[in-house]
Amino acid sequence: MTNSTDDSAIGVECRPSAIHGKGAFATHAFLVGDHVGVYVGEPTNDDGMHVLWIETDDGTWRGIDGTGVLRWLNHSKNPNVEFDGPDLLAIAAINPGDELTFHYGEEWENLGDSDEEE
């Protein structure tokens, strides 16, 4: 199990989530455009529960099997963060105690989440 906080995302900790299991929560405020953290882990070619897929400059994809606190990010159709490569950026104002969520991708479009109805 990962620590509840780590150096890859200062200002973020793991807590129980109303969305699903565990989640990543802000411990301080972030403004739109703020750097929230970096998705850290081991390189992988295999998909998995905590694997983030990143498109490289040459159009290929690489996986990172998350080991840091950001591995606990849950999906939302109304996310407050997004990835730019392995870097996580705020796309909405985030207050201390808010759960950090991102959109997992098109294959998740029809799945419900706790903060929006279709």
C-alpha positions in Angstrom: 0.0 0.0 0.0 1.2 3.5 -0.8 1.7 6.2 1.7 -1.2 8.6 2.2 1.1 11.4 0.9 4.3 11.5 -1.0 6.7 14.0 -2.7 5.3 13.5 -6.1 2.2 15.5 -5.2 2.7 17.9 -2.3 -0.7 19.0 -1.1 -2.5 15.7 -2.0 -3.3 12.8 0.3 -5.2 9.5 0.0 -8.5 9.2 1.9 -11.6 7.1 1.7 -13.8 8.3 -1.3 -17.5 8.5 -1.7 -16.9 7.9 -5.5 -15.0 4.6 -5.2 -12.8 3.1 -2.5 -9.9 5.4 -2.0 -9.3 8.8 -3.6 -6.8 11.6 -3.8 -7.8 14.8 -1.9 -6.3 18.3 -1.8 -4.8 19.4 1.5 -4.4 23.0 0.2 -6.0 25.2 -2.5 -5.1 24.9 -6.1 -6.0 27.5 -8.8 -6.7 26.8 -12.4 -3.4 26.0 -14.2 -1.6 25.1 -11.0 0.7 22.1 -11.1 -0.7 19.5 -8.7 1.8 16.7 -9.0 3.5 14.1 -11.1 2.2 10.6 -11.8 5.1 8.4 -10.7 5.6 4.6 -11.0 7.2 1.8 -13.0 7.1 1.7 -16.8 4.8 -1.0 -18.1 3.3 -2.4 -21.3 0.5 -4.1 -19.5 -2.8 -2.4 -18.6 -3.8 -2.4 -14.9 -5.9 -0.7 -12.3 -3.4 2.1 -11.6 -1.8 2.4 -15.1 -1.8 5.8 -16.7 -1.3 5.7 -20.5 0.6 8.7 -21.9 1.0 9.5 -25.6 4.5 10.4 -26.4 5.7 13.0 -28.9 6.1 10.4 -31.6 2.5 9.2 -31.2 3.3 6.0 -29.3 1.8 5.2 -25.9 3.7 4.3 -22.7 2.2 3.1 -19.5 3.1 4.1 -15.9 2.0 1.7 -13.2 1.4 4.2 -10.4 3.1 4.0 -7.1 2.4 7.5 -5.8 -0.6 9.1 -4.2 -2.0 10.1 -7.6 -2.7 6.5 -8.3 -5.9 7.0 -6.2 -7.4 9.5 -8.6 -11.0 8.6 -9.4 -13.0 9.2 -12.6 -15.5 12.1 -13.1 -17.4 13.5 -16.1 -16.8 16.9 -14.4 -13.1 16.6 -13.5 -11.1 19.2 -11.7 -7.7 18.0 -12.9 -6.2 16.7 -16.1 -2.9 15.2 -17.2 -0.3 16.8 -19.5 2.0 13.8 -19.9 2.7 12.6 -16.3 2.1 16.1 -14.9 -1.3 16.8 -13.2 -2.8 20.3 -13.6 -5.8 21.9 -12.0 -8.5 22.8 -14.5 -10.9 24.2 -11.9 -10.4 25.9 -8.5 -9.8 23.2 -5.9 -10.3 23.8 -2.2 -8.7 21.9 0.7 -10.7 18.7 1.2 -11.9 18.5 -2.4 -11.4 15.1 -4.1 -9.3 15.4 -7.2 -10.9 13.7 -10.2 -10.0 13.3 -13.9 -11.8 12.0 -16.9 -10.5 8.5 -17.6 -11.3 8.6 -21.3 -14.0 8.0 -23.9 -14.5 4.4 -22.9 -15.8 5.8 -19.6 -18.4 8.1 -21.1 -21.4 6.0 -20.5 -20.5 4.9 -17.0 -22.1 6.9 -14.2 -20.3 8.7 -11.5 -21.4 10.4 -8.2 -21.2 14.0 -9.4 -23.2 14.1 -12.6 -26.1 12.4 -14.3 -26.3 11.8 -18.1 
